[in-house]
Amino acid sequence: MKKLIINILKYLFFLAFGVFLLWLSFRTLDLKEVWNDIVSADYFWIMLALISAVIAHFFRALRWNVLINSMGYKTRISTTFYAVFIGYMANTAVPRMGEFMRCGVLSRKEKIPFNALFGSVISERIFDMLVLLLLLFSILFFQWSFLGDFVGRMMAPFFSVLASNSLVLITLAIIGVLILVSLIYLRYRYHHKIKELPGYHKIEKMFLEFYEGIIAIKRMKHKWRFIFYTVVIWVFYALMVYFPFFMLPETNDLSFMASITFLAIGSLGIVAPVPGGIGAYHFIGKAVLVELYSIDPSAAISFVTITHAGQTLLHIFVGGLMYFIMFFVDHKKPVNEKD
């Protein structure tokens, strides 16, 4: 009960923080002008962006299949695709819930151990984070003269907080290292007694399955296929940003490179622990368009509002449809079910 209350309070805190960022994004703008931009936008380009999103998710399912197959389990692209969309639907409500949700539904549908699937998702997320960092550093390296001042202004508050709390952070780091070393020592010093504890072997099996999922990238046979799928995913992510540029006159002249820059920096808003990226995506996306490309603030917030709403509605409605199809329409026998 206590843990549930803490999780609810944590959720409400991040939701309130997202709403606060949303208020900061809108507070100085003429809402009538923003509404006029939203009403007059050419939504054909949003449709192309949403189609790009579906294609990106399809290739994400293909890539996940490569990891799952490398662990010795069979999968169908249809059920993996359903699970990916269901995961995105869950993420719109509760941050990081999508990872558990898509593993849970696929585990239930195809009889694959949940812990192995979750380990593969962690491995996939780590790889995507490395790609995002590579993208960010590449953009900064090749466009430093263009982005340097912007990065300095955005990071100044962060470094100020680090400087003012350096002693606390160092103390916490030392405590963390001491705890880790103590656990490792106890594990090797009393491993025989630990193995005799009730439930030890069940927990050990769970961690082994989880570990198998994490190292799936290292063991997979089709590494180049995995990399190819990753490239395709991020290209379509960039197209998800690029196509909507054409829906407003103010953003119509922005280049494909601008979409990559927006994607790399704007993704920080999506990965923030705020439900559905609300507020964080609006705040960062508006800052990128206004500060870097001198887009009118009303048009900038209209752009991020439309694109965010489009992605959210896509994930909710298509994710709900996929869940219905997966469990009420698709009655195929699980591919890993033993005869």
N, C-alpha and C positions, 0 to 999 in steps of 0.2 A: 504493500500500500504506500509506504514511504517513497519507494523508488518511482511509483506511478505519479505521485504528487510532484516529485522533483522533475520528472520528464515533462509533465504538463506545464510547470512553471518555466522550465527551460524553453519549451516551445512558445509559450506566450511572450517570453522575453525577446526571442529572436523575431517573432511576428511583430511585436511592438517596435523593435528596432527597424524592421523593414518598412513599417508604416511611417516611422519618423523620417527615414531616408526618402520615402515617397513624398512626404510633406515638404522636405527640403528641396526636392526636385521641382515641385510645382508652385512653391509659395510666392515667388516673385513674378509669376507669369499671368498673362491675361487668359483666363480659362475659356473665354468665348473664342479667342483666336486659336487656341489649341483645338477646341471642338470643331471649328471650321476646317482646320487642316485634316482632322480625322475623317470628317464627312466627305471632303473633296478628294481624298487620296484615291489613287488608281489601284484598286484591290486585285487586279489581274496579276500584279507583280508579287503580291502576298501569296496568291495561289501557287505561283511558281516556287516561292520560297518554301511553302509547306510541302510541295511535291519533293523538293530537294531534301527536306527533313525526313520524309518517309524513306527516300532512297538511302540516306545516310544511316537510318535505323536498320534498314534491311541489310546493309553491308556490316553493320555492327553485329547483327545476328549471325551472319556468315562467319565473321571473325571469331565470335564466341564459340561457334561450332568447332572451329579449328582447335581451340583450347580444350573443349570438352572431349573431342575425339582423341586428343593426345593423351587423355587420362584413361582411355580404354572404354569409354561409354559411347553409345550410339545416340544420335539426335536427328530430328527432322527440322529442316529450315523453317517450316510453318510454325511449329510449336515454339521454337526459339525466338522467332520474330514476334509471335504473340506475347511471349514473356518479356521481351525487351520493351515493347510498347506499354505493357501493364506496369513495368517498373517506372517508366517515365510518368505515367499517370499517378502513381503513388508518390513520386517526388514532388509533384505540384502541391500536395497537401502537407507532407512531412519530409523535411530534408533527410537524405540518405536512406529513407525507408524503401526507395525503389530497388536498391541493391538486394535487400532482404526479400522483397516481394517477388522480383523476377526469378530469384533462385528458388523461392518457395513454390511458386506455381509450376516451374519447369521440373523441379524435383518430384512434385506430386503427379505431374502428367506423364513424365518419361521414366520414373523410378530411378533417378540418379541421386546419390547421397547429397543432401543439402550442403554439408560442410565442404565437399569437393567443389560444388558449384560456386559457393561463396568465396572459396580460396581463389578460383579462377577469375571471379569478378574483381577481387582485390588486386590480383596480378594485372588484369586489364586496365584498371583504374590507375595503377602506378605507372603503367606504360603510357597511358593517355596524359598523365600529369607531366611525364618527361617530354612528351611531344609538345605540350603546351608551353613548358619552360623553354624548350628549344626554339619554338616559334617566337616567344617573347624576346629571348636574347638575340635572335636573328633580326627581328624588327628593330630592336634598340641599336644593334651594331650597325646595320645598314642605313638607319634613319636617325642616328643620334643627334645630328644638327637640327633635325626637325622635332624630335621627341624629347630632347634633353631637358629643356625648361619645364615641360609638362610633367615629366617624371619627378623632377626635383620638387615641384609644388605639391604633387600628390603624395610623395613619400615623406615630406618634411614632418607632418604630424606623427607618423609612425616612428621615425628615428627620435623624435622628441620624447615619445613615450618610453622607448627603449633606454634612452639616456637617463631619464628620471627614475627608472625602475631597474637599473642594471644590477644593483645589489640583490634585489629580490629574485630576479631571473637567474643570476649565478647561483644563489642559495638553492633554488628549486632544482636547477640542473644537477648540483652536487648531491642533493637528497635523492633524486631520481637514479643517478649512477650508483649510489650506495645501496639502494633498494634492489636494483638489478643484480649487483655483485653478490649481495646477501642471498637472493633467491637462487642464483647459480650455485653458490657454495652449498646451500642446504640441499639442493637437488642432487649434487654429487656426493655429499657427505652422508646423507640419510636415504639414498635412493632405494635401498632394500626395504626399509620400513615404509617408505612412501608407497611402494608397489603393493603393500599389503592393505592399504586403506580401501574402504568400500567405494566402488565406483571408479577406481583408478584406471582400470583397463578401458572402461567406456569412455572416459575423458581422453585417454591416450589415443584411442581410435579416432575420436572426433578431431583432435589436433593433427593426427597423421593425414586424415582426409583433407583438412584445411591446408596443410603444408603441400600436399600433392597438387591442389588447385593452384597455389601460389607459384610453384616451380613449373607449372604446365608450359609456360613460354619457353623455358630452357630446354624442355624435353620434346617439344613438338617437332614433327618431321617437316611440316610445311611452313618454315619460318618466312620465306619470301612471300608466300600467299598471305600470311598474317600481316606483313609489312605493306603489301599492296592494298589489302582491305583497309588498313589504317590510313593510307594516303587518300584513298577514295572517300572515306568518311570525312576527313578534314577538308577536302576539296568541296564537298557538298555542304559542309558547315559554312564555308566561306560564301558559297552561292546563296545560302539562306540569308546572309547579310547583304550580299551584293544586289540581288534582284529587288528587294524593297527600296533601295536607293532611288529607283526610277518612279516610285509612287508619289513622290513630292517634288515640286519644282526646286526647292532649296537644296535637296540632296542628289538631284538628278545628274550632276556633273562629277560626283565622287567616283574614283577609280576602283578597280578590283583590288589594288594594293591597299586602298583605304578600308575595304571590307575585311581584309586579312588583319590589318591593324586593329580594327574595331572588334573582330572576333577574338583576337588574342587578349586584349585588355578587357573587353566586355565579358569574357568567360569568367573572369574573377568575380563578377557579380552573380553569375549562375552557380558557381561552386560555393558561394558564401552560404553559411548555415541558416538561411532565411527561407521560409516556405515559398517554394516556386520562384525563388530569386526576386520576389517582389520588393521594390524599393532599391535594393542593392544594384540590380541590373539597370533600373531607370537612372539612378544617380551616376553610376560609372559611365553608362552609355551616353547620357546627356553631356557629361564632362568631356568625353572623347570628341564628340561632334562639335561642341561649342569651342573648346580650348584648342583643339588641333586643326579643325577645318573651318572654323569661324562660321558655323551654321547658326542661324537665328535660334535662340533658346526655345521659342514656341514650336518651331519646326522640329528641333532636336528631340524635345520631349514627346511630340506627336509620333515621331519615327519609332522611338523605343517603346512607347505605349502600344502602338499597333503591332509591332513585331512580337513583343512579349505576350500580348493578348492572343495573337494568332497561334503562337507555339503552345500556349497554355490550353487553349480550346482544342487544338489538335490532339494533345496528349490526353486530355480528359475524355473527349468523345470517342476517338479511335481506340484509346486504351480500354475504355469501357466496352466497346464493341469487340475488341480482341479477347477480353475476359469472357464475354458471353459466348463467343465462337469456341474458345478453347475448352470450356467446361460444359456447354449445353448443346453444341452443334457437332464438334469434332469428337466422335466416339471411337476413334482408332485405338487399337491396343497399344499400350506403352512399349516402345521398341526395346527397352531393357528388362521387360518383365520376363521372368523365368517360366518356361513351360512346365 
